[in-house]
């Protein structure tokens, strides 16, 4: 579970709502009036609810996103949330251990012995990589196929993140559109007779709240989602780069211990030390 995303989002919402309902009374005037340091007015929450603003900002933002992307990308949005929230899906050490095990098997029994290992893999990329060397393909061809697969995958991931980038850029724009709508209505009502001036407060509220809603959607909702999707992409690309390097080394007959040392360079020093301790003399 991506606990940092959840903590950050909940904390942002809490601070926002707390700022709405809480008043902080400090200074000489507050002391003279004997006011408490904190005052809470839950009724202030209603000042930040406006149906017209919600309709303009959320409705128009989603409509533009739908107009900007194909149905296949939009249909994958639930999957995006699952990927974003799964922070431990891609573990480089797991792949390094598996590759070292494959290297040991290949040195003892040959590359053909890896076919059974390939069929045990749940990761289709890892399975494909193993089968490419089992089938005795040219090393340059193997590397080209695997690296092209990584590039295409990363491009698809970027398209998914771009959806939320688009929403993040459109939401504040429609916040400004809502502001203009509220100001236009307010000015129009000011030109009417005295009875029309009763709607000025409502129109001004719509004008200001739409900008607020646009900023909230952009920076509290869509922006973090796009960033987290790119982080997951980076983690998956790293694991696949480790697979590529490991598979190419196995095909060339590299020593398992040397292979582990090489693959550990892909991860931070702290995790390298843990990985080195877990090697347990696996080389020959």
C-alpha positions in Angstrom: 0.0 0.0 0.0 1.3 3.5 -0.9 0.9 4.8 2.6 2.7 8.1 1.9 0.1 9.1 -0.7 -2.8 8.3 1.6 -1.2 10.1 4.5 -0.4 13.1 2.4 -3.9 13.3 0.9 -5.7 12.9 4.2 -3.4 15.5 5.9 -4.0 18.0 3.1 -7.8 17.6 3.4 -7.6 17.8 7.2 -5.5 21.0 7.1 -7.8 22.5 4.5 -11.0 21.8 6.5 -9.3 22.8 9.7 -8.4 26.1 8.2 -12.0 26.7 7.2 -13.6 26.0 10.5 -10.9 27.2 12.9 -10.2 30.8 13.9 -6.9 31.7 15.7 -7.3 34.6 18.1 -3.9 36.1 19.0 -2.7 39.6 19.7 -3.6 42.4 22.0 -7.2 42.8 20.8 -7.9 39.1 21.3 -6.4 39.2 24.8 -8.4 42.4 25.6 -11.6 40.8 24.5 -10.8 37.6 26.5 -11.2 35.4 23.4 -10.1 31.8 23.4 -7.0 31.0 21.3 -9.0 28.7 19.0 -12.6 29.1 17.9 -14.5 26.6 15.7 -17.4 27.4 13.4 -18.5 24.3 11.5 -21.1 26.4 9.7 -18.2 27.9 7.8 -18.1 24.7 5.7 -21.3 25.7 4.0 -19.6 28.9 2.7 -17.4 26.7 0.6 -20.1 24.7 -1.0 -21.5 25.9 -4.3 -23.3 23.6 -6.7 -22.8 25.8 -9.7 -19.0 25.9 -9.1 -18.9 22.1 -8.7 -20.8 21.7 -11.9 -18.6 24.0 -13.9 -15.2 22.9 -12.6 -15.6 19.1 -12.2 -18.1 18.7 -15.0 -16.1 20.6 -17.6 -12.7 19.1 -16.5 -14.0 15.6 -16.9 -15.6 16.4 -20.2 -12.3 17.8 -21.6 -10.4 14.8 -20.4 -12.9 12.5 -22.1 -12.6 14.5 -25.3 -8.8 14.4 -25.1 -8.1 10.7 -24.7 -9.3 7.4 -26.3 -11.8 5.2 -24.6 -9.1 2.5 -23.9 -7.1 5.0 -21.8 -10.2 6.2 -19.9 -11.3 2.7 -19.2 -8.0 1.9 -17.5 -8.4 4.6 -14.9 -9.4 2.1 -12.1 -6.3 0.1 -13.0 -4.2 3.3 -12.6 -5.4 3.7 -9.0 -4.5 0.1 -8.2 -1.0 0.6 -9.6 -0.5 3.9 -7.9 -1.5 2.5 -4.5 0.7 -0.7 -4.8 4.0 0.7 -3.7 5.7 -2.7 -3.2 4.9 -4.4 -6.5 8.4 -4.0 -8.0 11.2 -5.2 -5.8 14.6 -5.1 -7.5 16.1 -7.5 -4.9 13.6 -10.2 -5.8 14.6 -10.0 -9.5 18.3 -10.0 -8.6 17.9 -13.2 -6.5 15.9 -14.9 -9.2 18.5 -14.0 -11.9 21.4 -15.3 -9.7 19.5 -18.5 -9.2 19.0 -18.8 -13.0 22.7 -18.1 -13.6 23.6 -20.9 -11.2 21.2 -23.3 -13.0 22.6 -22.3 -16.4 26.2 -22.9 -15.4 25.4 -26.3 -14.1 22.9 -27.6 -16.6 23.0 -25.3 -19.6 20.6 -22.7 -21.0 18.1 -25.3 -22.0 17.5 -26.1 -18.3 16.0 -22.6 -17.9 12.9 -23.5 -19.9 11.2 -25.0 -16.9 12.1 -21.8 -14.8 10.6 -19.7 -17.5 7.2 -21.5 -17.3 7.2 -20.8 -13.6 7.4 -17.0 -14.0 4.3 -14.8 -13.5 6.0 -11.8 -15.0 5.5 -12.1 -18.8 8.5 -9.9 -19.6 10.8 -12.1 -17.4 9.4 -15.2 -19.1 9.9 -13.8 -22.5 13.5 -12.8 -21.7 14.4 -16.3 -20.5 12.8 -18.0 -23.5 14.8 -15.7 -25.9 18.1 -17.0 -24.6 16.8 -20.6 -24.3 16.0 -20.5 -28.0 19.6 -19.5 -28.7 18.8 -16.1 -30.3 21.6 -13.7 -31.1 22.6 -11.6 -28.1 22.1 -8.3 -30.0 18.6 -9.4 -31.1 17.7 -10.4 -27.5 18.8 -7.0 -26.1 17.0 -5.1 -28.9 13.7 -7.0 -28.4 13.8 -6.5 -24.6 14.8 -2.8 -24.7 12.1 -2.1 -27.3 9.5 -3.7 -25.0 10.7 -1.5 -22.1 10.5 1.7 -24.3 6.9 0.8 -25.5 5.8 0.1 -22.0 7.2 3.3 -20.6 5.4 5.2 -23.5 2.1 3.6 -22.5 2.7 4.6 -18.9 3.5 8.2 -19.9 0.2 8.3 -21.8 -1.6 7.3 -18.6 0.2 9.9 -16.5 -0.6 12.5 -19.2 -4.3 12.0 -18.6 -3.9 13.3 -15.1 -1.5 16.0 -16.2 -4.2 17.2 -18.6 -6.8 17.2 -15.8 -4.4 19.0 -13.5 -3.9 21.8 -16.1 -7.6 22.0 -17.2 -9.1 22.2 -13.7 -7.6 25.6 -12.7 -8.5 26.9 -16.2 -12.2 26.1 -15.6 -11.8 27.5 -12.2 -11.1 30.8 -13.9 -13.9 30.2 -16.3 -16.3 29.9 -13.3 -14.8 33.0 -11.8 -15.7 34.9 -15.1 -19.2 33.4 -15.1 -19.7 34.6 -11.5 -18.4 38.1 -12.2 -20.4 38.4 -15.4 -23.6 37.5 -13.5 -22.7 39.9 -10.7 -22.1 42.8 -13.1 -25.3 42.0 -15.0 -27.3 42.0 -11.8 -25.8 45.3 -10.7 -27.3 46.9 -13.8 -30.8 45.7 -12.9 -33.1 47.4 -10.5 -32.5 47.3 -6.7 -34.0 43.8 -6.4 -31.3 42.4 -8.6 -28.6 43.3 -6.2 -29.7 40.6 -3.8 -27.9 38.0 -5.9 -24.5 39.8 -5.9 -23.2 37.8 -2.9 -24.2 34.5 -4.5 -22.6 35.4 -7.8 -19.4 36.6 -6.2 -19.3 33.4 -4.1 -19.5 31.3 -7.3 -16.8 33.5 -8.9 -14.3 32.9 -6.0 -15.1 29.3 -5.1 -14.7 28.0 -8.7 -11.0 29.1 -8.6 -10.6 27.3 -5.2 -12.2 24.1 -6.6 -9.9 24.2 -9.6 -6.8 24.5 -7.5 -7.9 21.7 -5.1 -8.5 19.3 -8.0 -5.2 20.2 -9.7 -2.8 20.1 -6.8 -4.5 17.8 -4.2 -6.0 15.2 -6.6 -4.7 15.0 -10.1 -1.1 16.2 -9.6 -0.2 13.6 -7.0 -1.7 10.8 -9.1 0.4 11.7 -12.1 3.5 11.8 -10.0 2.8 8.5 -8.4 2.2 6.8 -11.7 5.6 8.1 -13.0 7.2 6.8 -9.8 5.7 3.3 -10.4 6.9 3.5 -14.0 10.4 4.2 -12.9 10.3 1.3 -10.5 9.1 -1.1 -13.2 11.6 0.2 -15.7 14.4 -0.4 -13.2 13.4 -4.0 -12.6 13.1 -4.7 -16.3 16.6 -3.1 -16.9 17.9 -5.5 -14.2 16.3 -8.4 -16.0 17.8 -7.4 -19.3 21.3 -7.0 -17.9 20.9 -10.3 -15.9 19.6 -12.2 -18.9 22.4 -11.0 -21.2 25.0 -11.9 -18.6 23.5 -15.4 -18.1 23.6 -15.9 -21.9 27.3 -15.0 -21.9 28.0 -17.4 -19.1 28.9 -14.9 -16.4 29.8 -16.1 -12.9 26.7 -15.9 -10.6 28.6 -14.1 -7.9 29.9 -11.5 -10.4 26.4 -11.2 -11.8 25.0 -10.3 -8.3 27.7 -7.7 -7.8 26.9 -6.2 -11.2 23.1 -6.1 -10.6 23.4 -4.6 -7.2 24.8 -1.5 -8.7 21.3 -0.7 -9.9 20.0 -0.1 -6.4 20.9 2.3 -3.6 23.9 1.5 -1.4 21.8 0.6 1.7 19.9 -2.0 -0.2 23.1 -3.2 -1.8 24.5 -4.1 1.6 21.4 -6.1 2.4 21.6 -7.8 -1.0 25.3 -8.7 -0.5 24.6 -10.2 2.9 21.8 -12.4 1.4 24.1 -13.7 -1.4 25.5 -16.4 0.9 28.3 -17.5 -1.3 26.1 -18.3 -4.3 28.9 -18.0 -6.8 31.3 -20.7 -8.0 
